[in-house]
């Protein structure tokens, strides 16, 4: 009730005319269940439904065959925390300081007073849940969390009734699960301590104790050791609560399935954020060696299994035709992201970003053009759509479906593209602003892409990623040059001027 009351002043500020106009459109909104499967670091070319030949993802292919496959779906940023922030708030992350890649002990980045995608569903009578990777901070301020008590603020403060999450991400401490804002299986006699400044006395690290490792870092990731793998950051204690990486997909998938089972009789929204294929890639033994591409390829198969478990559960519960399933990824792919797992050596002819240039961290299309699928059997017509779409629009789009008025000043960059998402017409986005890991911006309109002049390295050698940073204008025709090989800025100054002006207009909004 407190959360709802906090939005009343905002809701009252919505024009009466808007409410009247939209309430007449449909007397009783339909309320399908919604499951959003958010992959981690999976690129456009990593799935066989998008043309991959070296890897087969049959469960994802099934989802694609029974729904719409988007070929121009984007995350709003080329790295994880800003993409997740924009997804849940409907606001470009570059508008807000502190939304870069979050440390494992970051405070809550989305504050309790923010209206979120989860609020759209919760205020519509849905049961809401988040399972899997969080990486949006927990607690009030960085480094001040009570890891051994109620870690608040957390997901329950921004619209989620239930949560079972990784506190941050798989390569950062603390390496524990957090259920409803309390560490799972924690022994109070062995409390958890976390630091991102210095190690705890007597605790081994990957840098000083490589003999304790079963997976070695290629760069960074050489601090506290958990499950034979060194991480970013330092932690001590909580031995009974530490996760086992090989069991992570099974653990979070079972929690997602349980959420579906427990809420089968009411509308639900599940945000299922998987860890695959983010580093460290340590798939369950039943997937090891199955792809022929090493741990990264095996983790792709594990992700596909998780998708299959969700689809099978919906079918078993007779909810498949009552449920919208959306699948996408938080950013483009990266092959070597800090561990010696032979991902580069065993890649072969596989192209994780498909035909697109760049990958995770990059301004080029490979950084944000990600897989996009939506299935609603019996309602959404199967097919392929090339409309320009972005995850940031989920808030406004689902609010429109549920006839929920968005409070004034909430979700400022989210647009309603319900028809386009449901493959029943609609133009899609006119313009989309995207950011790379240095917060350098680009803008595209479906054909033309302008990358603003920026400082910063052109390439990150550690991950072999082209950032797309250049100290002059870049303009690419995405229709004729999907690989962004030819910079047309000099010969198409009119398009540069148009997109530069539009970018400035959006920035100053």
TIMILUM-834986 format. One record per residue (C-alpha): residue number from 0; residue in one letter; chain; y, x, z. Coordinates in Angstrom, 3 decimals, always signed. Each point is the difference from the previous one (the first is absolute). Layout:
% residues N
[NUM,A,A,[Y,X,Z]]
...
% end
This chain:
% residues 509
[0,X,A,[+0.000,+0.000,+0.000]]
[1,X,A,[+2.371,+2.866,+0.799]]
[2,X,A,[-0.459,+1.424,-3.495]]
[3,X,A,[+0.680,-3.377,-1.614]]
[4,X,A,[+3.058,-0.592,+2.161]]
[5,X,A,[+1.408,+3.370,-0.996]]
[6,X,A,[+0.108,-1.184,-3.606]]
[7,X,A,[+1.663,-3.359,+0.675]]
[8,X,A,[+3.589,+1.266,-0.456]]
[9,X,A,[-1.012,+1.566,-3.303]]
[10,X,A,[-1.832,-3.086,-1.174]]
[11,X,A,[+2.977,-2.181,+0.886]]
[12,X,A,[+2.184,+2.181,-2.207]]
[13,X,A,[-1.960,-0.999,-3.122]]
[14,X,A,[+2.039,-2.384,-2.172]]
[15,X,A,[-1.034,-3.641,+0.303]]
[16,X,A,[+0.023,-0.317,-3.768]]
[17,X,A,[-2.580,+2.751,-0.311]]
[18,X,A,[-2.277,-1.729,+2.459]]
[19,X,A,[+0.361,-3.370,-1.687]]
[20,X,A,[-0.579,+1.392,-3.475]]
[21,X,A,[-3.132,+1.887,+1.008]]
[22,X,A,[-1.467,-2.724,+2.207]]
[23,X,A,[+0.070,-2.397,-2.948]]
[24,X,A,[-2.040,+2.327,-2.167]]
[25,X,A,[-3.239,-0.776,+1.790]]
[26,X,A,[-0.458,-2.285,+3.010]]
[27,X,A,[-3.016,+1.749,+1.436]]
[28,X,A,[-0.365,+3.702,-0.764]]
[29,X,A,[-3.469,+1.237,-0.773]]
[30,X,A,[-1.277,+2.437,+2.571]]
[31,X,A,[-2.688,+2.249,-1.451]]
[32,X,A,[-1.305,+2.824,+2.117]]
[33,X,A,[+1.392,+3.383,-1.027]]
[34,X,A,[-1.740,+3.380,+0.262]]
[35,X,A,[+2.000,+3.048,-1.008]]
[36,X,A,[-2.151,+3.111,-0.505]]
[37,X,A,[+2.207,+3.080,+0.088]]
[38,X,A,[-1.654,+3.168,-1.270]]
[39,X,A,[+1.239,+3.422,+1.079]]
[40,X,A,[+0.874,+2.635,-2.629]]
[41,X,A,[-2.101,-1.701,-2.686]]
[42,X,A,[+1.573,+0.485,-3.414]]
[43,X,A,[+0.223,-2.299,-2.980]]
[44,X,A,[-2.750,+1.938,-1.784]]
[45,X,A,[-2.387,+0.175,+2.970]]
[46,X,A,[-1.590,-3.405,-0.678]]
[47,X,A,[-2.362,-0.842,-2.825]]
[48,X,A,[+1.781,-3.303,-0.679]]
[49,X,A,[+3.007,+2.146,-0.984]]
[50,X,A,[-2.036,+2.177,-2.338]]
[51,X,A,[-1.609,+2.629,+2.228]]
[52,X,A,[-3.254,+1.269,-1.508]]
[53,X,A,[-1.111,+2.661,+2.470]]
[54,X,A,[-0.007,-2.435,+2.919]]
[55,X,A,[-1.255,-3.577,+0.197]]
[56,X,A,[+1.503,-2.538,+2.401]]
[57,X,A,[-2.004,-3.195,-0.695]]
[58,X,A,[+1.338,-2.079,+2.895]]
[59,X,A,[+3.587,+0.682,-0.977]]
[60,X,A,[-0.988,-0.747,-3.609]]
[61,X,A,[-1.383,-3.352,+1.133]]
[62,X,A,[+3.278,-0.805,+1.728]]
[63,X,A,[+1.859,+0.952,-3.176]]
[64,X,A,[-2.257,-2.115,-2.217]]
[65,X,A,[+0.546,-3.165,+2.027]]
[66,X,A,[+3.761,+0.394,+0.259]]
[67,X,A,[+3.019,+1.676,-1.532]]
[68,X,A,[+0.224,+3.756,-0.442]]
[69,X,A,[+3.549,+1.317,+0.092]]
[70,X,A,[+0.685,+3.071,-2.110]]
[71,X,A,[+3.587,+0.435,+1.213]]
[72,X,A,[-0.332,-0.495,+3.765]]
[73,X,A,[+1.939,+2.412,+2.222]]
[74,X,A,[+0.211,+1.087,+3.576]]
[75,X,A,[+3.676,+0.405,+0.865]]
[76,X,A,[-0.382,+3.662,+0.956]]
[77,X,A,[-2.235,+2.930,-0.839]]
[78,X,A,[-1.170,+0.581,+3.572]]
[79,X,A,[-1.619,-2.068,+2.698]]
[80,X,A,[+2.420,-0.883,+2.800]]
[81,X,A,[+2.921,-1.091,-2.226]]
[82,X,A,[-2.330,-2.087,-2.182]]
[83,X,A,[-1.407,-1.768,+3.043]]
[84,X,A,[+3.443,-0.540,+1.471]]
[85,X,A,[+1.259,-1.580,-3.235]]
[86,X,A,[-3.151,-2.099,-0.364]]
[87,X,A,[+0.373,-1.584,+3.429]]
[88,X,A,[+3.806,-0.294,+0.186]]
[89,X,A,[+0.987,-0.720,-3.601]]
[90,X,A,[+2.597,+2.753,+0.264]]
[91,X,A,[+0.085,+3.259,-1.956]]
[92,X,A,[-0.867,+2.741,+2.476]]
[93,X,A,[+2.751,+2.290,-1.340]]
[94,X,A,[+2.535,-2.401,+1.493]]
[95,X,A,[-1.143,+0.837,+3.538]]
[96,X,A,[-0.139,+3.392,+1.684]]
[97,X,A,[-3.208,+0.949,+1.732]]
[98,X,A,[-2.366,-1.529,-2.544]]
[99,X,A,[-1.405,+3.250,-1.365]]
[100,X,A,[-3.615,+1.033,+0.566]]
[101,X,A,[-0.435,-0.764,+3.680]]
[102,X,A,[-1.322,+2.378,+2.627]]
[103,X,A,[-2.969,-1.225,+1.986]]
[104,X,A,[+2.171,-0.505,+3.066]]
[105,X,A,[+2.878,-1.751,-1.797]]
[106,X,A,[+1.554,-3.007,+1.679]]
[107,X,A,[-0.203,-3.399,-1.711]]
[108,X,A,[+1.876,+0.228,-3.279]]
[109,X,A,[+0.048,-3.768,-0.529]]
[110,X,A,[+1.778,-1.343,+3.052]]
[111,X,A,[-0.959,-3.313,+1.647]]
[112,X,A,[+3.115,-1.778,-1.279]]
[113,X,A,[-0.930,+0.609,-3.645]]
[114,X,A,[-1.340,-2.886,-2.059]]
[115,X,A,[-3.194,+1.074,-1.755]]
[116,X,A,[-2.641,-1.063,-2.475]]
[117,X,A,[-2.252,-0.784,+2.970]]
[118,X,A,[+2.700,-2.306,+1.404]]
[119,X,A,[-0.035,-1.980,-3.248]]
[120,X,A,[-3.628,-0.876,+0.640]]
[121,X,A,[+0.143,-0.283,+3.768]]
[122,X,A,[+2.930,-2.406,-0.100]]
[123,X,A,[-1.966,-2.043,-2.560]]
[124,X,A,[-2.860,-0.531,+2.425]]
[125,X,A,[-2.233,+2.827,-1.197]]
[126,X,A,[-2.110,+2.250,+2.185]]
[127,X,A,[+1.179,+3.504,-0.843]]
[128,X,A,[-1.810,+3.299,+0.336]]
[129,X,A,[+0.334,+3.653,-0.938]]
[130,X,A,[-3.017,+2.291,-0.149]]
[131,X,A,[-0.027,+3.663,-0.987]]
[132,X,A,[+2.682,+2.580,-0.606]]
[133,X,A,[+3.389,-0.740,+1.580]]
[134,X,A,[+2.255,+3.081,-0.293]]
[135,X,A,[+3.154,-1.918,+0.938]]
[136,X,A,[+0.364,+1.310,+3.526]]
[137,X,A,[-0.857,-1.517,+3.362]]
[138,X,A,[+1.934,-0.273,+3.222]]
[139,X,A,[+3.720,-0.001,+0.579]]
[140,X,A,[+1.023,+3.585,-0.700]]
[141,X,A,[-1.644,+3.023,-1.568]]
[142,X,A,[-2.043,+2.012,+2.474]]
[143,X,A,[+0.466,-2.401,+2.915]]
[144,X,A,[-2.964,-2.353,-0.474]]
[145,X,A,[-2.323,-0.877,+2.833]]
[146,X,A,[-3.170,+0.713,-1.965]]
[147,X,A,[-2.111,-1.002,+2.991]]
[148,X,A,[+1.486,-3.457,+0.479]]
[149,X,A,[+1.564,-2.721,-2.102]]
[150,X,A,[+1.601,+1.776,-2.969]]
[151,X,A,[+2.988,-2.176,-0.780]]
[152,X,A,[+1.778,-0.935,-2.181]]
[153,X,A,[-2.826,-0.297,-2.480]]
[154,X,A,[-1.479,-2.308,-2.641]]
[155,X,A,[+0.141,-3.062,+2.274]]
[156,X,A,[+3.789,+0.339,+0.090]]
[157,X,A,[+0.359,-0.293,-3.775]]
[158,X,A,[-2.215,-2.976,-0.792]]
[159,X,A,[-3.624,+1.078,+0.458]]
[160,X,A,[-2.204,-2.027,+2.340]]
[161,X,A,[-2.765,+2.597,-0.108]]
[162,X,A,[-0.079,+3.735,-0.715]]
[163,X,A,[-2.649,+2.697,-0.216]]
[164,X,A,[+1.671,+3.079,-1.363]]
[165,X,A,[+0.181,+3.745,-0.297]]
[166,X,A,[+3.054,+0.988,+1.999]]
[167,X,A,[+1.285,+1.954,-2.976]]
[168,X,A,[-2.299,+1.350,-2.695]]
[169,X,A,[-3.266,+1.899,-0.231]]
[170,X,A,[+1.398,+3.522,-0.107]]
[171,X,A,[+2.347,-0.427,+2.985]]
[172,X,A,[-0.587,-0.288,+3.719]]
[173,X,A,[-0.611,-2.079,+2.044]]
[174,X,A,[-3.430,-0.517,-1.568]]
[175,X,A,[-0.756,-3.297,+1.703]]
[176,X,A,[-0.185,-3.669,-0.908]]
[177,X,A,[+2.562,-2.339,+1.522]]
[178,X,A,[-0.978,-3.661,+0.418]]
[179,X,A,[+2.728,-2.437,+0.956]]
[180,X,A,[+2.156,+2.969,+1.030]]
[181,X,A,[-2.500,+1.651,+2.333]]
[182,X,A,[-2.237,+2.962,-0.780]]
[183,X,A,[-3.604,-1.086,-0.558]]
[184,X,A,[-2.742,+1.362,+2.316]]
[185,X,A,[+2.429,+2.067,+2.045]]
[186,X,A,[-1.269,+1.383,+3.309]]
[187,X,A,[+2.917,-0.174,+2.458]]
[188,X,A,[-1.363,+3.125,+1.688]]
[189,X,A,[+0.504,+1.904,-3.272]]
[190,X,A,[+3.475,-0.999,-1.212]]
[191,X,A,[+1.436,+0.838,-3.424]]
[192,X,A,[+2.844,+2.465,-0.377]]
[193,X,A,[+1.821,+0.531,-3.306]]
[194,X,A,[+2.554,+2.579,-1.112]]
[195,X,A,[+1.532,+0.972,-3.316]]
[196,X,A,[+1.788,+2.983,+1.529]]
[197,X,A,[-2.573,+2.231,+1.692]]
[198,X,A,[-3.703,+0.156,+0.748]]
[199,X,A,[-1.556,-0.807,+3.356]]
[200,X,A,[-1.337,+2.964,+1.920]]
[201,X,A,[-3.620,+0.765,-0.764]]
[202,X,A,[-0.321,-2.398,-2.937]]
[203,X,A,[-1.450,+1.556,-3.193]]
[204,X,A,[+1.769,-0.247,-3.350]]
[205,X,A,[-1.072,+0.395,-3.586]]
[206,X,A,[+2.273,+2.998,-0.383]]
[207,X,A,[-1.381,+1.952,+2.944]]
[208,X,A,[-3.571,-1.331,+0.081]]
[209,X,A,[-1.208,-0.462,-3.595]]
[210,X,A,[-3.587,+0.557,+1.154]]
[211,X,A,[+0.114,-3.499,+1.557]]
[212,X,A,[+0.802,-1.728,-3.281]]
[213,X,A,[-2.308,-1.856,-2.363]]
[214,X,A,[+2.911,-0.539,-2.425]]
[215,X,A,[+2.659,+2.645,-0.474]]
[216,X,A,[+3.662,-0.553,-0.850]]
[217,X,A,[+1.417,+1.301,-3.270]]
[218,X,A,[+3.581,-0.272,+1.260]]
[219,X,A,[+1.371,-1.339,+3.261]]
[220,X,A,[-2.348,-2.275,+1.968]]
[221,X,A,[-0.943,+2.882,+2.301]]
[222,X,A,[+0.846,-1.372,+3.436]]
[223,X,A,[-2.197,-2.035,+2.408]]
[224,X,A,[-3.679,-0.328,-0.900]]
[225,X,A,[-1.646,-3.420,+0.111]]
[226,X,A,[-3.514,-0.597,-1.335]]
[227,X,A,[-0.082,+3.530,-1.433]]
[228,X,A,[+3.174,-0.570,-2.033]]
[229,X,A,[+3.421,+1.433,+0.847]]
[230,X,A,[+2.989,-2.317,-0.272]]
[231,X,A,[+3.782,-0.123,+0.028]]
[232,X,A,[+1.285,-0.042,+3.580]]
[233,X,A,[-1.545,+0.708,+3.372]]
[234,X,A,[-1.963,-2.257,+2.332]]
[235,X,A,[-2.062,+0.284,+3.133]]
[236,X,A,[-2.403,-2.349,+1.774]]
[237,X,A,[-1.320,-3.411,-0.984]]
[238,X,A,[-3.419,+1.396,-0.916]]
[239,X,A,[-1.742,-3.388,+0.201]]
[240,X,A,[+2.614,-1.571,-2.265]]
[241,X,A,[+0.069,+2.556,-2.834]]
[242,X,A,[-1.002,-1.349,-3.373]]
[243,X,A,[-2.817,+1.375,-2.139]]
[244,X,A,[+1.355,+0.398,-3.525]]
[245,X,A,[-3.326,-0.709,-1.687]]
[246,X,A,[-0.074,-3.424,+1.695]]
[247,X,A,[+3.628,-0.961,-0.621]]
[248,X,A,[-0.507,-2.141,-3.107]]
[249,X,A,[-2.891,-1.841,+1.655]]
[250,X,A,[+1.994,-0.541,+3.176]]
[251,X,A,[+3.160,-1.395,-1.530]]
[252,X,A,[-1.852,-2.005,-2.654]]
[253,X,A,[-2.116,-1.670,+2.693]]
[254,X,A,[+3.179,-0.891,+1.890]]
[255,X,A,[+1.474,-1.499,-3.168]]
[256,X,A,[-3.163,-2.024,-0.593]]
[257,X,A,[+0.044,-1.213,+3.617]]
[258,X,A,[+3.589,-1.142,-0.393]]
[259,X,A,[-0.988,-2.080,-3.047]]
[260,X,A,[-2.970,-1.508,+1.826]]
[261,X,A,[+1.939,-0.839,+3.144]]
[262,X,A,[+2.814,-1.697,-1.898]]
[263,X,A,[-1.966,-1.790,-2.695]]
[264,X,A,[+1.162,-3.442,+1.144]]
[265,X,A,[+3.739,+0.678,-0.241]]
[266,X,A,[+2.318,+1.647,-2.524]]
[267,X,A,[+0.059,+3.766,+0.472]]
[268,X,A,[+1.833,+3.057,-1.281]]
[269,X,A,[-1.818,+3.306,+0.248]]
[270,X,A,[+1.700,+3.307,-0.787]]
[271,X,A,[-2.974,+2.322,-0.476]]
[272,X,A,[+1.289,+3.560,-0.383]]
[273,X,A,[-2.858,+2.384,-0.735]]
[274,X,A,[-0.008,+3.760,+0.668]]
[275,X,A,[-1.794,+0.901,-3.242]]
[276,X,A,[+0.758,+2.234,-1.874]]
[277,X,A,[+2.571,+1.669,+2.262]]
[278,X,A,[-0.918,+3.342,+1.544]]
[279,X,A,[-2.069,+0.962,+1.818]]
[280,X,A,[-2.596,-1.464,-2.330]]
[281,X,A,[-3.158,-0.319,+2.063]]
[282,X,A,[-1.968,-2.950,-1.389]]
[283,X,A,[-3.107,-1.409,+1.646]]
[284,X,A,[-3.215,+1.939,-0.825]]
[285,X,A,[-1.248,-2.858,-2.168]]
[286,X,A,[+2.813,+0.767,-2.468]]
[287,X,A,[-0.108,+3.793,+0.177]]
[288,X,A,[-0.897,+1.568,-3.339]]
[289,X,A,[-0.151,-3.347,-1.818]]
[290,X,A,[+3.057,+0.478,-2.203]]
[291,X,A,[-0.581,+3.552,-1.189]]
[292,X,A,[+3.689,+0.638,+0.691]]
[293,X,A,[-0.199,+1.135,+3.598]]
[294,X,A,[+1.456,-1.741,+3.046]]
[295,X,A,[+2.944,-1.508,-1.890]]
[296,X,A,[-2.264,-1.696,-2.527]]
[297,X,A,[-2.416,-1.054,+2.732]]
[298,X,A,[+2.915,-1.526,+1.943]]
[299,X,A,[+0.897,-2.034,-3.099]]
[300,X,A,[-3.522,-1.443,+0.073]]
[301,X,A,[+0.420,-0.711,+3.703]]
[302,X,A,[+3.264,-1.829,-0.669]]
[303,X,A,[-1.745,-2.074,-2.655]]
[304,X,A,[-2.699,-0.866,+2.554]]
[305,X,A,[+2.663,-1.213,+2.434]]
[306,X,A,[+1.443,-2.246,-2.706]]
[307,X,A,[-3.471,-1.351,-0.655]]
[308,X,A,[-0.502,-0.825,+3.681]]
[309,X,A,[+3.187,-2.061,+0.020]]
[310,X,A,[-0.946,-1.888,-3.183]]
[311,X,A,[-3.554,-0.619,+1.229]]
[312,X,A,[+1.276,-1.331,+3.324]]
[313,X,A,[+2.442,-2.408,-1.658]]
[314,X,A,[-2.805,-1.256,-2.231]]
[315,X,A,[-2.403,-0.391,+2.940]]
[316,X,A,[+2.586,-1.977,+1.965]]
[317,X,A,[+0.738,-2.219,-3.033]]
[318,X,A,[+3.578,+1.268,+0.055]]
[319,X,A,[+0.112,+1.828,-3.312]]
[320,X,A,[+1.774,-2.828,-1.846]]
[321,X,A,[+2.326,-0.584,+2.934]]
[322,X,A,[+1.126,+3.622,+0.233]]
[323,X,A,[+2.434,+2.148,-1.932]]
[324,X,A,[-1.145,+3.620,-0.013]]
[325,X,A,[+2.570,+2.619,-0.968]]
[326,X,A,[-0.914,+3.659,-0.448]]
[327,X,A,[+2.375,+2.904,-0.460]]
[328,X,A,[+0.723,+3.536,+1.240]]
[329,X,A,[+2.803,+1.482,+2.085]]
[330,X,A,[+0.850,+2.707,-2.538]]
[331,X,A,[-1.506,+2.070,-2.759]]
[332,X,A,[-2.795,+2.558,+0.345]]
[333,X,A,[-0.088,+3.536,+1.341]]
[334,X,A,[-3.038,+2.227,-0.454]]
[335,X,A,[+0.431,+2.948,+2.400]]
[336,X,A,[+2.020,-1.372,+2.909]]
[337,X,A,[-0.903,+2.519,+2.660]]
[338,X,A,[-3.765,+0.506,+0.298]]
[339,X,A,[-2.560,+2.096,-1.847]]
[340,X,A,[-2.137,-2.877,-1.251]]
[341,X,A,[-0.563,+1.149,-3.624]]
[342,X,A,[+2.014,-2.937,-1.297]]
[343,X,A,[+1.705,+2.212,-2.596]]
[344,X,A,[-3.100,+1.946,-1.001]]
[345,X,A,[-2.133,-3.124,-0.507]]
[346,X,A,[+2.635,-2.174,-1.656]]
[347,X,A,[-1.324,+0.678,-3.501]]
[348,X,A,[+1.545,-2.314,-2.608]]
[349,X,A,[+1.000,-2.624,+2.545]]
[350,X,A,[+3.727,-0.787,-0.002]]
[351,X,A,[+0.940,-1.650,+3.317]]
[352,X,A,[+3.401,-1.154,-1.296]]
[353,X,A,[-1.390,-1.072,-3.368]]
[354,X,A,[+2.415,+0.664,-2.859]]
[355,X,A,[+2.954,+0.311,+2.367]]
[356,X,A,[+1.834,+3.160,+0.980]]
[357,X,A,[+0.263,+1.176,+3.602]]
[358,X,A,[-1.654,-1.496,+3.043]]
[359,X,A,[+0.591,-0.463,+3.693]]
[360,X,A,[+3.471,+1.259,+1.021]]
[361,X,A,[+1.319,-0.177,-3.599]]
[362,X,A,[+2.829,-1.793,-1.831]]
[363,X,A,[-2.172,-0.220,-3.079]]
[364,X,A,[-2.084,-3.118,-0.615]]
[365,X,A,[-3.128,+1.453,+1.576]]
[366,X,A,[+1.793,-0.101,+3.347]]
[367,X,A,[+0.479,-3.745,+0.194]]
[368,X,A,[-1.844,-1.712,-2.868]]
[369,X,A,[-3.090,-1.019,+1.901]]
[370,X,A,[-2.973,-2.341,-0.359]]
[371,X,A,[+0.912,-3.654,+0.278]]
[372,X,A,[-2.436,-2.931,+0.097]]
[373,X,A,[+0.275,-3.613,+1.096]]
[374,X,A,[-2.882,-2.445,+0.132]]
[375,X,A,[-0.021,-3.676,+0.890]]
[376,X,A,[-3.116,-1.481,-1.622]]
[377,X,A,[+0.544,-3.407,-1.503]]
[378,X,A,[+3.784,+0.249,+0.209]]
[379,X,A,[+1.194,+3.280,-1.512]]
[380,X,A,[-0.911,+0.470,-3.636]]
[381,X,A,[-1.771,+3.312,-0.571]]
[382,X,A,[+1.732,+2.447,-2.282]]
[383,X,A,[+2.174,+3.090,-0.290]]
[384,X,A,[+3.734,+0.071,+0.686]]
[385,X,A,[+2.518,+2.705,-0.887]]
[386,X,A,[+2.880,-1.594,+1.918]]
[387,X,A,[+2.030,+2.381,+2.167]]
[388,X,A,[-0.953,-0.800,+3.601]]
[389,X,A,[+0.313,+1.634,+3.403]]
[390,X,A,[-1.612,-0.408,+3.410]]
[391,X,A,[+3.449,-0.343,+1.572]]
[392,X,A,[+0.104,-3.512,-1.467]]
[393,X,A,[-2.945,-1.330,+1.992]]
[394,X,A,[+2.268,-1.347,+2.744]]
[395,X,A,[+2.185,-2.106,-2.292]]
[396,X,A,[-2.907,-0.953,-2.266]]
[397,X,A,[-2.267,-1.334,+2.740]]
[398,X,A,[+2.950,-1.597,+1.781]]
[399,X,A,[+0.596,-1.957,-3.212]]
[400,X,A,[-3.642,-1.028,-0.189]]
[401,X,A,[+0.076,-1.238,+3.591]]
[402,X,A,[+3.514,-1.462,-0.309]]
[403,X,A,[+1.225,+2.153,+2.865]]
[404,X,A,[+3.747,+0.727,-0.048]]
[405,X,A,[+0.708,+3.685,+0.530]]
[406,X,A,[+2.686,+0.565,+2.652]]
[407,X,A,[+3.348,+1.305,-1.164]]
[408,X,A,[+0.089,+3.796,-0.281]]
[409,X,A,[-3.788,+0.248,+0.222]]
[410,X,A,[-2.110,+1.538,-2.799]]
[411,X,A,[+3.153,+0.963,-1.953]]
[412,X,A,[-1.828,+1.637,-2.921]]
[413,X,A,[-2.966,-2.361,-0.271]]
[414,X,A,[-0.031,-2.341,-3.009]]
[415,X,A,[-1.994,-3.149,-0.631]]
[416,X,A,[-2.343,+0.555,-2.939]]
[417,X,A,[-2.652,-2.540,+0.923]]
[418,X,A,[-0.678,-1.096,-3.569]]
[419,X,A,[-0.494,+3.579,-1.142]]
[420,X,A,[-2.280,+0.852,+2.924]]
[421,X,A,[-2.111,-3.109,-0.650]]
[422,X,A,[-0.139,+0.740,-3.749]]
[423,X,A,[+1.630,-3.237,-1.040]]
[424,X,A,[+3.066,+1.341,-1.762]]
[425,X,A,[+3.069,+1.537,+1.472]]
[426,X,A,[+1.795,+3.069,-1.160]]
[427,X,A,[-0.593,+2.361,+2.874]]
[428,X,A,[+2.665,+2.378,+1.253]]
[429,X,A,[+3.085,+0.776,-2.051]]
[430,X,A,[+0.614,+3.263,+1.849]]
[431,X,A,[-1.952,+2.022,+2.543]]
[432,X,A,[+1.243,+2.936,+2.077]]
[433,X,A,[-2.565,+2.586,+1.080]]
[434,X,A,[+0.125,+3.058,+2.245]]
[435,X,A,[-1.856,+3.289,+0.179]]
[436,X,A,[-0.855,+1.942,+3.134]]
[437,X,A,[+3.463,+1.615,+0.149]]
[438,X,A,[+1.587,-3.480,-0.216]]
[439,X,A,[+1.258,+0.730,-3.506]]
[440,X,A,[+0.306,-3.230,-1.970]]
[441,X,A,[-0.927,-1.326,-3.418]]
[442,X,A,[+0.430,-3.394,-1.619]]
[443,X,A,[-1.971,-1.737,-2.734]]
[444,X,A,[+0.061,-3.286,-1.865]]
[445,X,A,[-3.461,-0.146,-1.552]]
[446,X,A,[+0.958,+2.091,-3.013]]
[447,X,A,[+2.595,+2.557,+1.040]]
[448,X,A,[-0.214,+2.226,+3.054]]
[449,X,A,[+2.927,+2.014,+1.319]]
[450,X,A,[-0.560,+2.741,+2.578]]
[451,X,A,[+3.256,+0.945,+1.668]]
[452,X,A,[+0.986,+3.680,+0.209]]
[453,X,A,[-1.237,+1.465,+3.259]]
[454,X,A,[-0.493,+3.131,+1.994]]
[455,X,A,[-3.359,+1.218,+1.175]]
[456,X,A,[-2.979,+1.832,-1.487]]
[457,X,A,[-1.428,-1.095,-3.316]]
[458,X,A,[-3.566,+0.624,+1.157]]
[459,X,A,[-1.750,+0.132,+3.339]]
[460,X,A,[-2.427,+2.844,-0.529]]
[461,X,A,[-2.200,-0.846,+2.988]]
[462,X,A,[-1.023,-3.354,-1.486]]
[463,X,A,[+0.783,+0.834,-3.644]]
[464,X,A,[+2.300,-3.018,-0.158]]
[465,X,A,[+2.944,-0.401,-2.336]]
[466,X,A,[+2.751,-1.501,+2.144]]
[467,X,A,[+2.149,-0.978,-2.991]]
[468,X,A,[+3.084,+1.636,+1.510]]
[469,X,A,[+2.488,+1.342,-2.546]]
[470,X,A,[+3.708,+0.760,+0.207]]
[471,X,A,[+0.782,-2.124,-3.068]]
[472,X,A,[-0.594,-3.525,-1.294]]
[473,X,A,[-3.507,-0.964,-1.052]]
[474,X,A,[-0.772,-3.006,-2.191]]
[475,X,A,[-3.421,-1.031,-1.247]]
[476,X,A,[-1.236,-2.776,-2.265]]
[477,X,A,[-3.047,-1.234,+1.903]]
[478,X,A,[-1.232,-2.112,-2.914]]
[479,X,A,[-0.318,+2.838,-2.507]]
[480,X,A,[-0.297,+2.888,+2.457]]
[481,X,A,[-2.086,-1.094,+3.003]]
[482,X,A,[-0.500,+3.639,+0.973]]
[483,X,A,[+3.770,+0.559,+0.334]]
[484,X,A,[-0.135,+3.101,-2.177]]
[485,X,A,[+3.223,-0.379,-1.996]]
[486,X,A,[+3.340,-0.187,+1.815]]
[487,X,A,[+2.235,-2.246,-2.139]]
[488,X,A,[+3.112,+0.161,+2.180]]
[489,X,A,[+2.030,+1.994,-2.519]]
[490,X,A,[-0.752,-2.300,-2.941]]
[491,X,A,[+0.262,-3.325,+1.874]]
[492,X,A,[+3.118,+0.365,+2.088]]
[493,X,A,[+0.566,-3.761,-0.104]]
[494,X,A,[-3.261,-0.669,+1.828]]
[495,X,A,[+0.766,+2.769,+2.500]]
[496,X,A,[+3.405,-1.528,+0.725]]
[497,X,A,[-1.471,-3.501,+0.384]]
[498,X,A,[-2.780,+1.025,+2.378]]
[499,X,A,[+2.201,+2.386,+1.957]]
[500,X,A,[+2.520,-2.784,+0.572]]
[501,X,A,[-2.736,-2.435,+1.030]]
[502,X,A,[-1.479,+2.526,+2.420]]
[503,X,A,[+3.400,+0.524,+1.589]]
[504,X,A,[+0.487,-3.769,+0.274]]
[505,X,A,[-3.331,-0.448,+1.761]]
[506,X,A,[+0.642,+2.950,+2.310]]
[507,X,A,[+3.328,-1.466,+1.090]]
[508,X,A,[-1.454,-3.499,+0.542]]
% end
